[in-house]
Amino acid sequence: MSDPGMDFRSTRERILDSAMNIFSAKGFHDTKLDEIVAEASISKGSIYFHFPNKERLFIALVDQFADVIERRAREAIDDAAPGIDRVQAALQAVMETFGKYRRPAKLLLVQAVGLGTVFERKRMEVTDRFALLIKTYLDEAVADGSIAPVNTHIVAHAWMGAIYSIVIQWVYTGEPSQDEIMEALLPLLLKSVGYQD
């Protein structure tokens, strides 16, 4: 006999995986729930059981991607020394995760733009979440003297803007490469707070 919790999770995961494929290929507006139902090999009732509408499904994908980025960043940070090493580890993990998960990055950074207030709020929530993570480690770097005192809230948000801008270009064009981004952007961001390697 199968575990109902496993069936629930696997159905939800199949829906999310199928939604990712179709949203990535067709965009939010041109995706029909029936296409997701067909790709996931589920009933229409199943999709509505898990997600009341297409908007909630899209937002669940954004949340899932945000969770992955944050988890990767925290794992990288756990291995780093306090202060600037954690700032570098967090930045590198965020960039590597965007690089590895190009399709979800496109959903978050490109397709969610202009979809309305609910989506903008979600994008802002995700941005704030990552900016807060960066701010935490910038505060550590200030406290241990690795960098001079700065307004870490503003710096963290400015860094997120720079990261998003580069990743959006990369999502659209495939350029610059992930290695080029890391080689140029990471030192630039660190220099912006007065850190010299």
N, C-alpha and C positions, 0 to 999 in steps of 0.2 A: 504494500500500500504506500502511495507517495505522500510525502510531507506537504500539507496544504500551504505552509509558509514558503516552501521551496517553489511550489507552483505559482504562488502569488508573485514572488520575486522574479522568477524566470519569465513570466508573462510581462511584467512591468519592464524588465530589462530588454526583452525582445521588442517591445513597443518603442522604447527609447533608442535602441540600435537602429530600428527601421526608420524612425522619425529622423534620426541624424542623417541617414543615407539620403532620404528624400528631401528634407529641408536643405541639405548641402547642395544637392543637384538642382533643385527647382526653385529654391527660395521659399520664404514663409508664405507669401500671398498665393503662389501658384501650386502649393502643396494641398492636396485634398486628404482628409482623414481616411477616406476609402482606400487611397494608395498605401497608406501606412498599415491599415488593416490587412490588405492583401500581402504586402511584403512580410509582415510579422506572422502571417498565417494564424490569425485570431479572429474572433467574432467582433462585430461592431460594438456589441454590448461590453466586451472586455475592455476596449479602449476607453469607453465612457465610464466604466467602473474605476479605472485608474486615473483618468484625466477628463474632466468635465467638458473641455473644449480644446481647440488647437492652441490657443494662447497659453493655457496652463501646461500643455505638453512642451511647448517651446521653452517656457520659463523653467520647467524641470530639467531640460537639457542644459540650459545656462547654469543652473545650480549645480548640476552634476559636474560640469567642466570646472566651475569655480572650486568645488571640493577637491578635484584632482590637483589643480594648481596649488592650492593651499597645502594639501597633504605632501606634495613633492617638495615644496619650499620648506615646510617644517622638518621633513626628514633630512634635507640637506643641512639645515641649520643645526640640527641635533649633533652633527659630526663636526661642527665648526667651533672655534674658540669664540668667546664673547667679544662683542664690539664689532669692528670693521669686517672681521672675517665672516661674521654672520650676515652682515649687510651684503657682502659679495656673494655668499652662498645663496641667500634668498633671491637676489637679482638673477644669478645664473640659473637657479632652478626654475624661476618664472619663465625666463627666456627659453630654456630647454623644453619646458612643458608646452609653451606655445608652439615651438618648433615641431615637437613630436605629434601634437594634436592639432594639425592645421585646420581640419574641417570644423571642429568645435570652435576654434579661434575665429574662423570666418563667421560662424553663427553669432558669436558674442560681439565681435568688433565691427562687423560689416552689416549683416542682415538685421540685427536688432536695432540699428539706427533708423530713426524715422518711422518706427512701427507704432508709436503712440506712447502715452503717458506711462502705462503699466510697464512697457518694455524699457523706457528710459529710466524709470525708477529702479528697475532690476539692474540695468547696466551701472547706474550710479552706486547701487548697493554693493555690487561686485567690485567696482573700482575702489570704493571706500574700504572694503574688506582687505584688499591687497595693499592699499596705501597704509592702512593701520598696521599691517604686518611689517612693512618696510619701516614705518615710523618707530615701531617698537625697537628695532635693531639699530636704527639711527640714534635713538635716545641712549641706547647702551654704548654706542661708539662715542657719543658726546660725554657720557658719564665716565668712561674709562680714559678719556683724553685722546682717543684715536683721531677725532676730528674736533674742530673748534665748535662752540655753541652756534647752532643755526635753528631756524624755525622748522623743526622736523615735520610738522604737519604739511606745510607748504611744499617743502622739498619732496616729501613722499608723493604728493599729488602731482607735482611737476614731473617726477620720474615716471609715474604711471602714464602721464600724457606722452612722454617721449617713447616709452615702451610701446604703447598702443599705436602711435604713429608709424613707427618702424615696422611693427608686426602687420598692420593693415597693408602697408606697401608690399611686404613680403607675401601676404596671403593672396594679393591680387597678381603679383608679377613673378613670385619665386625669387626675387632679388631684393636686397643683397642676401647672400647665403647666411645661414645660421652662424657659421664660424666668423664671417665678416662682421655680423651684428655684434657678437660677443667681443671680438677684438677691438671694435671701435666704440660701441655704446657703453660697455661696462667702465672702461677708464674715463670716458667723458663724464658719466654720472658721478663717479667717485671724485674726479677733479672738481666738480661743481660744489662739493662740500669741503674742498681744500685738502683732500687726501691725496698724497703722493706715494706711489708704491716704491 
